[in-house]
Amino acid sequence: MTGEQSPSAPVMAWAERTLGPLALLRNATAGPSLAGAWDVVRTSDGALFHIKIAQNPGAFTQETFAHRHAVPALGPGAAPRLLATSAAHLALIVTALPGTPLAELRLKEAMLRTVHWRAGLLLAQLHQAGRHTGTAHHDAPTVLSRLADDAARHLDTVSDRLSSDEEKLAVVLPPWAEAAPEAEGRRRRRL
């Protein structure tokens, strides 16, 4: 499916059985573990979704695991929500989030490096958080909390090169971190 402009007919049929009639918006950027990704809109209400096709069964398992167990630790509205999966098609449907894609933002180089570093580290940690065990699900908030601390340390390194607004954007804690007992210490250090 790499390079295809739209999902295959069987994948679209599955997605429409799941969500209702859909219109293809665009071919989205696919990550390294994905064979394809598309933005679609439900024609009845204009709701936006992403259809993702994994490269192989292992990538499908990892992507599904991350969306089911680790991503929810980021909190409501902070990450796409998994709506449906199809092992037969190696496909996932996730919600779309409002906002501007990072590639379309005009950030200073230092801030862009920080954002990419944090995103890459978070993605790596999420996908390596574990296999299908109760401990992986249980450990996800701790792993993400540690990542927030690491990100704060790296932000301190580049903060002299950021505007006040850029620094505020970079230090916003996701809901899961606000609730963590050690969050107050991070908030004081970073603000």
Wavefront OBJ file of the C-alpha trace (Angstrom):
o trace
v 0.000 0.000 0.000
v 2.980 2.305 0.186
v 2.374 5.372 -1.933
v -1.294 4.616 -2.622
v -3.523 7.680 -2.817
v -6.430 5.998 -1.017
v -7.068 2.942 1.136
v -7.951 -0.258 -0.702
v -11.635 -0.911 -1.393
v -11.862 -3.622 1.336
v -10.311 -1.269 3.919
v -12.681 1.568 2.963
v -15.647 -0.824 3.143
v -14.575 -1.897 6.656
v -14.055 1.719 7.723
v -17.485 2.724 6.401
v -19.142 -0.229 8.172
v -17.503 1.060 11.342
v -18.028 4.832 10.976
v -20.637 5.356 8.271
v -20.137 6.960 4.842
v -16.699 8.549 4.485
v -14.962 10.904 2.099
v -11.206 10.771 1.612
v -9.521 14.073 2.488
v -5.863 13.343 1.832
v -3.054 10.860 1.934
v -1.457 11.521 5.333
v 2.160 11.097 6.290
v 2.757 7.496 7.268
v 5.163 6.656 10.068
v 7.939 4.101 9.667
v 5.763 1.228 10.905
v 2.883 2.171 8.605
v 2.266 1.136 5.016
v -0.223 3.981 4.620
v -2.253 6.599 6.435
v -5.227 8.640 5.279
v -7.353 11.437 6.673
v -11.076 10.866 6.135
v -14.241 12.743 7.062
v -17.599 11.224 7.967
v -20.048 12.773 5.522
v -23.003 12.773 7.931
v -21.430 15.060 10.554
v -18.012 16.204 9.312
v -16.099 14.284 12.011
v -12.445 13.665 11.113
v -10.617 10.351 11.447
v -7.340 8.706 10.435
v -7.118 5.286 8.822
v -3.720 3.688 9.396
v -2.406 0.504 7.771
v 0.546 -1.242 9.435
v 3.482 -2.618 7.424
v 3.157 -6.105 8.910
v 1.417 -8.024 11.718
v 4.151 -7.118 14.232
v 3.776 -3.411 13.506
v -0.027 -3.765 13.729
v 0.319 -5.404 17.149
v 2.660 -2.658 18.393
v 0.493 0.160 17.054
v -2.657 -1.375 18.514
v -0.957 -2.008 21.860
v 0.291 1.585 22.055
v -3.136 3.025 21.246
v -4.954 0.718 23.669
v -2.633 0.827 26.641
v -0.019 3.594 26.586
v -1.561 6.485 24.638
v -4.605 6.795 26.951
v -2.170 7.712 29.745
v -1.646 11.040 27.941
v -5.193 12.005 28.887
v -8.380 12.894 27.012
v -7.818 15.148 24.041
v -4.031 14.869 24.260
v -3.703 11.991 21.803
v -5.804 10.239 19.165
v -8.317 7.722 20.513
v -8.435 4.232 19.026
v -11.901 3.507 17.628
v -11.503 0.241 15.719
v -8.959 -2.278 14.495
v -8.963 -4.940 11.808
v -6.273 -7.601 12.037
v -7.375 -8.917 8.638
v -6.499 -5.562 7.028
v -3.739 -4.588 9.528
v -5.801 -1.411 9.890
v -6.643 0.999 12.696
v -9.090 3.871 12.855
v -8.257 6.670 15.279
v -9.812 10.031 16.017
v -8.276 13.182 14.606
v -7.234 15.946 16.980
v -7.734 19.647 16.316
v -4.666 21.725 15.749
v -1.920 22.401 13.276
v 0.395 19.561 12.253
v 3.938 20.143 13.457
v 5.232 20.205 9.881
v 3.019 23.235 9.163
v 4.099 25.282 12.204
v 6.804 27.942 11.977
v 9.029 27.143 14.964
v 12.544 28.305 15.712
v 15.156 25.648 15.102
v 15.879 25.001 18.790
v 12.185 24.580 19.606
v 11.680 22.309 16.607
v 14.572 20.103 17.745
v 13.089 19.953 21.242
v 9.642 19.017 19.934
v 11.066 16.346 17.620
v 13.248 14.950 20.368
v 10.342 14.738 22.813
v 8.031 13.204 20.219
v 10.607 10.658 19.109
v 11.494 9.662 22.634
v 7.852 9.373 23.611
v 7.051 7.271 20.548
v 10.012 4.977 21.166
v 9.055 4.546 24.809
v 5.423 3.877 23.954
v 6.285 1.221 21.411
v 8.881 -0.374 23.686
v 6.773 -0.080 26.846
v 6.231 -3.792 26.784
v 4.268 -6.519 25.215
v 0.773 -7.623 26.135
v 1.161 -7.713 29.888
v -0.651 -6.070 32.753
v 2.647 -4.613 33.950
v 3.203 -2.720 30.685
v -0.180 -1.046 31.076
v 0.496 -0.384 34.751
v 3.990 1.043 34.043
v 2.958 3.361 31.192
v 2.191 6.420 33.398
v 5.522 6.006 35.214
v 7.419 5.798 31.936
v 5.646 8.880 30.627
v 6.284 10.756 33.868
v 10.002 9.985 33.564
v 9.899 11.260 29.983
v 8.361 14.526 31.187
v 11.230 14.962 33.647
v 13.776 14.227 30.912
v 12.060 16.682 28.564
v 12.146 19.376 31.268
v 15.889 18.843 31.689
v 16.450 19.205 27.945
v 14.174 22.226 27.807
v 16.318 23.911 30.467
v 19.290 23.464 28.114
v 17.628 25.408 25.264
v 15.270 27.724 27.169
v 17.521 30.758 26.668
v 16.854 30.449 22.924
v 13.039 30.314 23.242
v 10.545 33.128 23.413
v 8.260 33.242 26.435
v 5.354 31.848 24.382
v 7.492 29.005 22.969
v 8.670 28.031 26.428
v 5.093 28.045 27.759
v 4.048 25.763 24.882
v 6.879 23.360 25.599
v 6.232 23.114 29.341
v 2.504 22.413 29.302
v 1.983 19.210 31.248
v -0.461 16.650 29.896
v -3.332 15.691 32.231
v -1.678 12.429 33.322
v 1.392 14.345 34.547
v -0.650 16.931 36.438
v -2.172 14.160 38.540
v 1.151 12.476 39.340
v 2.442 13.081 42.889
v 5.783 14.375 41.591
v 4.133 16.823 39.146
v 4.259 19.742 41.591
v 8.058 19.562 41.685
v 8.269 19.507 37.882
v 5.851 22.434 37.619
v 7.927 24.567 40.025
v 11.212 23.736 38.263
v 9.921 24.515 34.794
v 7.772 27.602 35.275
l 1 2 3 4 5 6 7 8 9 10 11 12 13 14 15 16 17 18 19 20 21 22 23 24 25 26 27 28 29 30 31 32 33 34 35 36 37 38 39 40 41 42 43 44 45 46 47 48 49 50 51 52 53 54 55 56 57 58 59 60 61 62 63 64 65 66 67 68 69 70 71 72 73 74 75 76 77 78 79 80 81 82 83 84 85 86 87 88 89 90 91 92 93 94 95 96 97 98 99 100 101 102 103 104 105 106 107 108 109 110 111 112 113 114 115 116 117 118 119 120 121 122 123 124 125 126 127 128 129 130 131 132 133 134 135 136 137 138 139 140 141 142 143 144 145 146 147 148 149 150 151 152 153 154 155 156 157 158 159 160 161 162 163 164 165 166 167 168 169 170 171 172 173 174 175 176 177 178 179 180 181 182 183 184 185 186 187 188 189 190 191
